[in-house]
Amino acid sequence: MDFYKKLKKELKNRLKIRELKPATILIFIMGCFFYLQLGLLTPAPLKAESFSYSDQELQKKISENIDFKSRDDFALQKKVREEVLAPEIIVKNNLEEEIKSITKNHPIEEMAPFIAEYDKKIAALIVGIAKKESNWGIHSPSKNGQTCYNYWGYKGAGSRGTALGYGCFSTPEEAVAIIGKRIDDLAQKRIDTPQKMVVWKCGSSCAGHDPAGVSKWISDVSIYYNKINNISS
């Protein structure tokens, strides 16, 4: 977040109206005319107040191909791509490849690109719970002879309703989106470790469950939770 704030400040500074000497003004006007002829700038004047993005809006602009309205500041745009976009892409690709490697030859492997879209901690819980609940899709419900892509024992309905009391999804992407959102919602409430995420198995209380089974659930989920979390960024 510090980088975004610095970037936002730098952009605002670049767009402030400065006192310019006559010769500098002339050079600036000639430069603008040159870029206009090349079609790189639009005739509309660029005002300082036109840049007023919040941090959230700035991150959105970054994800939308860096349209800052600073139409001639190519060097700054290049810097943002190198310092913001490239590292994020590298981290995502590393996570996706590691998930594929860990889950190789299991049905969940095809979900790796979708799982890697999440924060590493959330992705780790998605992978860890799926391992415990279905052995990454080896044991999972189906409907009309087709898999439901439910590898987490999730009981909420999917787009194909339910099967054997469990949610039935249409695609791997839908499955990860619904499971990921559910886990992310719990994480927002600080239920973000295997020990706390045992609510996935027990519900609001584990009082009526076999203590050994509860401990085993936590232990098994932790194996791949820790493995994913230890992947270097």
C-alpha positions in Angstrom: 0.0 0.0 0.0 3.0 2.4 0.7 4.0 2.1 -3.0 0.5 3.1 -4.1 0.5 6.1 -1.9 4.0 7.2 -3.1 2.9 6.6 -6.7 -0.3 8.6 -6.2 1.7 11.5 -4.7 4.2 11.4 -7.5 1.5 11.5 -10.1 -0.2 14.4 -8.4 3.1 16.3 -8.2 3.7 15.7 -11.9 0.3 17.2 -12.8 0.5 20.3 -10.7 0.7 23.6 -12.5 4.3 24.9 -12.1 5.8 28.3 -12.8 7.6 28.0 -16.1 10.0 30.4 -17.8 9.0 31.7 -21.3 11.5 29.5 -23.1 10.3 26.4 -21.2 6.7 27.2 -22.1 7.7 27.5 -25.8 9.5 24.2 -25.7 6.5 22.6 -23.9 4.0 23.9 -26.5 6.2 22.7 -29.4 6.5 19.2 -27.8 2.7 19.0 -27.3 2.2 20.0 -31.0 4.6 17.2 -32.0 2.8 14.6 -30.0 -0.6 15.8 -31.3 0.6 15.3 -34.8 1.6 11.7 -34.0 -1.9 11.1 -32.5 -0.3 10.3 -29.1 -2.2 13.1 -27.3 -5.8 14.3 -27.5 -6.6 18.0 -27.9 -8.4 18.2 -24.5 -6.3 20.0 -21.9 -5.0 18.0 -19.0 -5.9 19.6 -15.7 -4.4 18.9 -12.3 -7.7 18.3 -10.7 -8.5 15.6 -13.3 -6.4 13.2 -11.2 -8.1 12.5 -7.9 -8.0 8.7 -7.5 -8.4 7.0 -4.1 -6.0 4.2 -3.3 -8.7 1.7 -4.3 -9.3 3.4 -7.6 -5.6 3.6 -8.2 -5.2 -0.2 -7.8 -8.2 -0.7 -10.1 -6.5 1.6 -12.8 -3.3 -0.5 -12.4 -5.3 -3.6 -13.1 -6.9 -2.0 -16.1 -3.7 -1.4 -18.1 -2.5 1.7 -16.4 -4.8 4.5 -17.6 -3.8 7.3 -15.3 -4.9 10.1 -17.6 -1.3 11.2 -17.6 -1.3 10.7 -21.3 2.3 11.5 -22.1 4.0 10.0 -19.1 5.2 6.8 -20.7 8.2 6.4 -18.4 6.0 6.5 -15.3 3.6 3.9 -16.8 6.6 1.7 -17.6 7.8 2.0 -14.1 4.4 0.9 -12.7 4.2 -2.1 -15.0 7.7 -3.2 -13.9 7.2 -2.5 -10.2 3.6 -3.5 -9.7 2.2 -5.7 -12.5 5.2 -7.8 -13.2 5.8 -9.0 -9.6 2.1 -9.8 -9.2 2.1 -11.9 -12.3 5.3 -13.7 -11.3 3.8 -14.5 -7.8 0.6 -15.7 -9.3 2.4 -17.9 -11.8 4.7 -19.4 -9.1 1.7 -20.2 -6.9 -0.2 -21.8 -9.8 2.7 -24.0 -10.8 3.3 -25.1 -7.2 -0.3 -26.0 -6.8 -0.2 -28.0 -10.0 2.9 -29.8 -8.9 1.5 -30.6 -5.4 -1.9 -31.8 -6.8 -0.5 -33.5 -9.9 -2.7 -36.3 -11.3 -5.7 -35.4 -9.1 -8.9 -33.8 -10.4 -8.3 -30.5 -8.5 -5.1 -29.9 -10.6 -7.2 -28.2 -13.3 -8.4 -25.7 -10.8 -4.9 -24.4 -10.0 -5.2 -21.3 -12.2 -8.4 -20.3 -10.4 -7.1 -21.1 -6.9 -3.9 -19.1 -7.6 -6.1 -15.9 -8.1 -6.5 -15.9 -4.3 -4.2 -14.6 -1.6 -1.7 -17.4 -0.7 -3.3 -18.0 2.7 -6.8 -18.5 1.2 -5.3 -20.6 -1.6 -3.6 -22.8 1.1 -6.9 -23.4 2.9 -8.6 -24.2 -0.4 -6.0 -26.8 -1.2 -5.7 -28.2 2.4 -9.4 -28.6 2.9 -9.9 -30.3 -0.5 -7.1 -32.8 0.3 -8.8 -33.8 3.6 -12.4 -33.8 2.4 -12.0 -35.6 -1.0 -8.4 -36.4 -1.6 -8.4 -33.5 -4.1 -11.4 -34.8 -6.0 -10.9 -38.5 -6.0 -13.9 -39.0 -3.7 -16.6 -36.4 -4.6 -20.3 -36.3 -5.5 -21.6 -36.5 -9.0 -25.0 -35.9 -10.6 -26.3 -37.7 -13.7 -22.9 -39.3 -14.2 -21.1 -35.9 -14.2 -18.8 -34.6 -11.5 -20.1 -31.8 -9.3 -16.6 -30.4 -8.8 -17.3 -30.3 -5.1 -14.0 -31.4 -3.5 -14.7 -29.6 -0.1 -17.8 -31.3 1.3 -19.6 -28.0 0.7 -23.4 -28.4 1.4 -24.7 -25.1 -0.1 -26.4 -25.4 -3.5 -24.4 -24.8 -6.7 -25.7 -23.9 -10.1 -26.7 -27.6 -10.6 -28.4 -27.8 -7.2 -27.2 -30.6 -4.9 -26.1 -34.2 -5.1 -26.1 -36.5 -2.1 -26.6 -33.5 0.1 -23.7 -31.6 -1.3 -23.4 -28.6 -3.6 -23.2 -29.4 -7.3 -21.2 -27.0 -9.5 -21.2 -26.6 -13.3 -17.5 -25.8 -13.8 -14.2 -25.9 -11.9 -14.2 -22.1 -12.0 -17.6 -21.8 -10.3 -16.5 -24.3 -7.7 -13.4 -22.4 -6.7 -15.3 -19.0 -6.8 -17.9 -20.2 -4.4 -15.5 -22.1 -2.1 -12.9 -19.3 -2.2 -15.5 -16.7 -1.3 -16.8 -18.7 1.6 -13.2 -19.3 3.0 -12.4 -15.6 2.4 -15.5 -14.5 4.3 -14.4 -16.7 7.2 -10.9 -15.3 7.0 -12.2 -11.8 7.3 -13.5 -12.9 10.7 -10.0 -14.1 11.6 -10.9 -17.7 11.0 -7.8 -18.2 8.8 -5.8 -21.1 10.1 -6.6 -24.9 10.1 -7.1 -24.8 13.8 -9.8 -22.1 13.5 -11.1 -23.4 10.2 -12.2 -26.6 11.9 -15.7 -24.9 11.8 -15.7 -26.2 8.3 -15.9 -29.7 9.8 -17.8 -29.1 13.0 -20.0 -26.1 12.4 -20.4 -23.6 15.3 -19.1 -26.2 17.8 -17.1 -29.4 17.9 -18.6 -30.5 21.2 -20.5 -33.5 19.7 -17.5 -34.6 17.5 -14.8 -37.2 18.3 -11.9 -35.2 19.6 -9.4 -37.5 17.8 -11.3 -36.9 14.5 -11.2 -33.1 15.1 -7.4 -33.2 15.8 -6.8 -35.4 12.7 -8.8 -32.9 10.5 -6.7 -30.0 11.7 -3.5 -32.0 11.3 -4.2 -33.2 7.8 -5.4 -29.8 6.5 -2.3 -28.2 8.1 0.1 -30.3 6.0 -0.8 -28.7 2.7 -1.8 -25.4 4.3 1.8 -25.0 5.5 3.3 -26.3 2.3 1.4 -23.7 0.2 2.1 -20.9 2.7 5.8 -21.7 2.6 6.0 -21.2 -1.2 8.4 -18.4 -1.9 6.9 -15.3 -3.6 
